Amino acid sequence: MDDNRSGENPPSAAENPSPPKSGKPGKPDYRTELTNKIIEHLEKGTAPWQKPWDGRASQLPINAVTGKPYNGCNSIWLTMQGYNDPRWATYKQATELGWQVRKGQHSSMIEYWKTHDEQIKTDDKGKAVLGEDGKPQKVRVKLDWPRVYRALVFNAAQMDNVPPLETTEPKYEWNPIEKAEEIIHKSGAVIYHDELDQAYYAPYSDDIHLPDRTQFKSESLYYGTLLHELGHWTGHPSRLDRDLSGSFGTESYAKEELRAELASYFMSAQIGIAHDPGRHASYVQSWIQALKNDPNEIFRASRDAERMTQYVMEVDLTRERTMKEDPAFKPKPNPQTVLEEGVFAMEKNPPASTNPEVTPLQPPPVTKPARTGEPIYDLASVPEGVKLLAKEQFGQRVDLYTPRENGGPYKGEIVNTPTHLLQEVGPRAVVIHDKAHVQLASKTLALRDQEHRLNNTDVQIHYNGKEGKAYPLDRQKDTLDRAMGSLKKSANELGYSKDFMAQLDTAQAKTIERLRALRQAPATLKAATPEAQETVKPARSRK
């Protein structure tokens, strides 16, 4: 960047109404130059989010005067300068602190946008309104168009008379792991630990799937992975509404992965947990190509990553207020008119059966869900006998939960009681559904309920507001879909042809058709021999 040690604070909107331009003829503009540098670091594996850290020494660049961290691309760019000291300041700010920029030091440029400005308050006659101190009052007004400004900053390591940086481990007001758990819990995200070796967010069902915690080398790696998937989760139409329709290997897919990885990088640094980029090394070439195609992409990606981080970190009502009032956080309309399978979901709906004798299992209708809300009722309101039964059936160490408004789908086997459905949704997680709020939206489930045969049935329960509907869950199909999704992803990574992928689709559809036919055969036999009645099976007990 230019060596300009007169780094004054950026001018006000009135002084500089248009964005600054590159100063030297023939020199790449700021965004192109920054993008080229990031591409260079990506190729070397030294981009900030490509380097692991242990969580104890992670500190993002901050302004030395305000103590506030730099956001988005500014944070990435300043980190790439390679200084161990996180403190930065303009030349004027440094002078005011009594610090002196050493001769010959090069500045680093940052960019920020203004959506509001301060103006003098006037009366009906256009005269300035004076305050009690006799000075003109000022009001904050929204600009017609956002304006971009650039400033030149220096690192504290480039200056003299700077007090030493404390080298002790950062002191957080929280335990990083507990903080991560709190943020994830308050997000309301539906999380399943039902995978063997992969983690992903499924937009069509709005849930996150992970391996069991015990498969991760450390708690920090587990939460780092979960934060990455939470980044994808924010793209749902009911949240920040990003385009999640790209399939693996496409530019759209790579762009969304870049956003999620940057968000994970920002969140990990703020919380204080380890960051391990190893899982996403395969996307580097796609990121490089996307940045080469468009120098502005890294700015859009880092801006979106900041929004994703803000959405996840601000778990109280200020999140909704900020998004309503600040145009910078207003989600863009998604061109998708329906919620489709997207970037991080495996294929869930292969071609329908062509056998007219096979009645396909009807999934619940796909609608645009509302924001997942608070629990519909507290666990304390659930009768003690029901909670004791849940512990008896599923084990004393299971965690008990209640469903959330607009929550689901909650997937798993159920234990039927007169007043509640106890559903195992994970290895150590049971959701207690109040039957007064759940409708059996399937003739099969209604018949099983009448015949007292609901125990051990696989169901998925979706909530619209506080009212839920239960549908059958085809466990075999669900397992096959996950396995085939993993196989297709590996085949894509290895460069198999589209014809091969189409053959996999055909094989998957044929397998599902065969499974349905096999399930129908016993039902046909049973209908022909009414005396053959199914024995009611007791619920499982895993104390």
Stockholm file with secondary structure:
# STOCKHOLM 1.0

chainA/1-543         MDDNRSGENPPSAAENPSPPKSGKPGKPDYRTELTNKIIEHLEKGTAPWQKPWDGRASQLPINAVTGKPYNGCNSIWLTMQGYNDPRWATYKQATELGWQVRKGQHSSMIEYWKTHDEQIKTDDKGKAVLGEDGKPQKVRVKLDWPRVYRALVFNAAQMDNVPPLETTEPKYEWNPIEKAEEIIHKSGAVIYHDELDQAYYAPYSDDIHLPDRTQFKSESLYYGTLLHELGHWTGHPSRLDRDLSGSFGTESYAKEELRAELASYFMSAQIGIAHDPGRHASYVQSWIQALKNDPNEIFRASRDAERMTQYVMEVDLTRERTMKEDPAFKPKPNPQTVLEEGVFAMEKNPPASTNPEVTPLQPPPVTKPARTGEPIYDLASVPEGVKLLAKEQFGQRVDLYTPRENGGPYKGEIVNTPTHLLQEVGPRAVVIHDKAHVQLASKTLALRDQEHRLNNTDVQIHYNGKEGKAYPLDRQKDTLDRAMGSLKKSANELGYSKDFMAQLDTAQAKTIERLRALRQAPATLKAATPEAQETVKPARSRK
#=GR chainA/1-543 SS CCCCCCCCCCCCTTTCCSCCCCSSTTSCCHHHHHHHHHHHHHHHTCSGGGSCBCSSSCCCCEETTTCCBCCHHHHHHHHTTCCSCCEEEEHHHHHHTTCEECTTCCCEEEEEEEEEEEEECBCTTSCBCBCTTSSBCEEEEEEEEEEEEEEEEEEGGGEESCCCCCCSCCCCSSCHHHHHHHHHHHHTCEEEEEESSCCEEETTTTEEEEECGGGSSSHHHHHHHHHHHHHHHTTSTTTTCCCCCCCTTSHHHHHHHHHHHHHHHHHHHHHTCCBCGGGGGGGHHHHHHHHHHCTTHHHHHHHHHHHHHHHHHCCSTHHHHHHHHCGGGCCCCCSCSSCCCCTTCCCCCCCCCCCTTCCCCCCCCCCCCCCCCSBSSCGGGSCHHHHHHHHHHHCTTCEEECCBTTCCCEEEEEEECSSEEEEEEETTEEEEEEGGGEEECSHHHHHHHHTTCCTTCEEEEEEETTEEEEEECCHHHHHHHHHHHHHHHHHHHTTCCHHHHHHHHHHHHHHHHHHHHHHHHHHHHHHHCTTCCCCCCCCCCCC
#=GC SS_cons         CCCCCCCCCCCCTTTCCSCCCCSSTTSCCHHHHHHHHHHHHHHHTCSGGGSCBCSSSCCCCEETTTCCBCCHHHHHHHHTTCCSCCEEEEHHHHHHTTCEECTTCCCEEEEEEEEEEEEECBCTTSCBCBCTTSSBCEEEEEEEEEEEEEEEEEEGGGEESCCCCCCSCCCCSSCHHHHHHHHHHHHTCEEEEEESSCCEEETTTTEEEEECGGGSSSHHHHHHHHHHHHHHHTTSTTTTCCCCCCCTTSHHHHHHHHHHHHHHHHHHHHHTCCBCGGGGGGGHHHHHHHHHHCTTHHHHHHHHHHHHHHHHHCCSTHHHHHHHHCGGGCCCCCSCSSCCCCTTCCCCCCCCCCCTTCCCCCCCCCCCCCCCCSBSSCGGGSCHHHHHHHHHHHCTTCEEECCBTTCCCEEEEEEECSSEEEEEEETTEEEEEEGGGEEECSHHHHHHHHTTCCTTCEEEEEEETTEEEEEECCHHHHHHHHHHHHHHHHHHHTTCCHHHHHHHHHHHHHHHHHHHHHHHHHHHHHHHCTTCCCCCCCCCCCC
//
